[in-house]
Amino acid sequence: MSYPQRQKLLDAYASGVPVQQIAERFGVHRTTITQIATNAGVKMRSQTLSLSARAKARELYDADQSLAQVAEQLGVSPSAVRSAVLSCGGTLRPPGGRSVLSA
């Protein structure tokens, strides 16, 4: 990756663009972004969600949105949403599944 591309990548990261979007834009793996940012001395963002954001994540997930959909809305990774749902006492659906309502 050229120096100008690295700078654009770092600028996107610094402006808060989600890592997954940066990875797609630059055609690299998200761990490459972490490595580039760390090597450049950039403080890494935490994906820890506030209590209210965790509650919102669970609410959206319970409304049958996927982990990926919730993650995109909140600007975090699907794994951060998964952790948030579980920390709020939620349960996860099977991958690609929808919640089952009992009659």
C-alpha positions as CSV (number, residue, x, y, z in Angstrom):
1,M,0.0,0.0,0.0
2,S,1.4,3.4,-1.0
3,Y,2.1,6.2,1.5
4,P,-0.8,8.3,0.2
5,Q,-3.2,5.3,0.5
6,R,-2.0,4.7,4.1
7,Q,-2.7,8.4,4.9
8,K,-6.2,8.2,3.5
9,L,-6.8,5.0,5.5
10,L,-5.6,6.7,8.7
11,D,-7.7,9.8,8.0
12,A,-10.8,7.6,7.6
13,Y,-10.0,5.8,10.8
14,A,-9.4,9.0,12.7
15,S,-12.7,10.5,11.4
16,G,-14.6,7.5,12.9
17,V,-15.4,5.5,9.8
18,P,-16.0,1.9,10.9
19,V,-13.1,-0.4,10.4
20,Q,-15.1,-2.8,8.2
21,Q,-16.0,0.0,5.8
22,I,-12.4,1.1,5.6
23,A,-11.4,-2.5,5.0
24,E,-13.9,-2.8,2.1
25,R,-12.9,0.6,0.7
26,F,-9.2,-0.2,0.6
27,G,-9.4,-3.9,-0.1
28,V,-7.6,-5.0,3.0
29,H,-8.4,-7.1,6.1
30,R,-9.5,-5.3,9.2
31,T,-6.4,-6.5,11.0
32,T,-4.3,-4.7,8.4
33,I,-6.0,-1.5,9.5
34,T,-5.2,-2.2,13.1
35,Q,-1.6,-2.9,12.2
36,I,-1.2,0.3,10.1
37,A,-2.8,2.5,12.8
38,T,-0.7,0.9,15.6
39,N,2.5,1.4,13.6
40,A,1.6,5.0,12.9
41,G,1.1,5.6,16.7
42,V,-2.7,6.1,16.4
43,K,-4.7,5.3,19.6
44,M,-7.0,2.5,18.7
45,R,-10.8,3.1,19.3
46,S,-12.5,0.9,21.7
47,Q,-15.6,-1.0,20.7
48,T,-17.0,-1.1,24.2
49,L,-20.5,0.2,24.1
50,S,-22.1,2.4,26.8
51,L,-24.9,0.8,28.8
52,S,-27.5,2.7,26.8
53,A,-25.9,1.6,23.5
54,R,-25.8,-2.0,24.7
55,A,-29.5,-1.8,25.6
56,K,-30.2,-0.3,22.1
57,A,-28.2,-3.1,20.5
58,R,-30.3,-5.7,22.3
59,E,-33.5,-3.8,21.4
60,L,-32.7,-3.8,17.7
61,Y,-31.5,-7.4,17.7
62,D,-34.7,-8.5,19.6
63,A,-36.6,-6.7,16.8
64,D,-35.2,-9.3,14.4
65,Q,-32.4,-7.3,13.0
66,S,-29.2,-9.2,12.3
67,L,-26.0,-8.7,14.3
68,A,-24.5,-7.1,11.1
69,Q,-27.5,-4.8,10.7
70,V,-27.3,-3.6,14.3
71,A,-23.5,-3.2,14.0
72,E,-23.9,-1.0,10.9
73,Q,-26.5,1.2,12.7
74,L,-24.3,1.6,15.8
75,G,-21.0,1.9,13.9
76,V,-19.3,-1.1,15.6
77,S,-18.5,-4.7,14.7
78,P,-21.0,-7.5,14.8
79,S,-18.9,-9.1,17.6
80,A,-19.4,-5.9,19.7
81,V,-23.1,-6.2,19.2
82,R,-23.0,-9.9,20.1
83,S,-21.2,-9.1,23.3
84,A,-23.7,-6.3,24.0
85,V,-26.7,-8.5,23.5
86,L,-25.3,-11.2,25.8
87,S,-24.3,-8.7,28.4
88,C,-27.8,-7.5,28.6
89,G,-29.2,-11.0,29.2
90,G,-30.3,-11.6,25.6
91,T,-29.9,-14.8,23.7
92,L,-28.6,-15.3,20.2
93,R,-30.5,-16.7,17.2
94,P,-28.9,-19.4,15.0
95,P,-26.9,-17.8,12.2
96,G,-29.3,-16.7,9.4
97,G,-32.3,-17.6,11.6
98,R,-35.1,-15.6,13.0
99,S,-36.5,-15.7,16.4
100,V,-39.3,-18.2,16.9
101,L,-42.5,-16.8,18.5
102,S,-44.6,-19.3,20.5
103,A,-48.3,-19.4,20.0
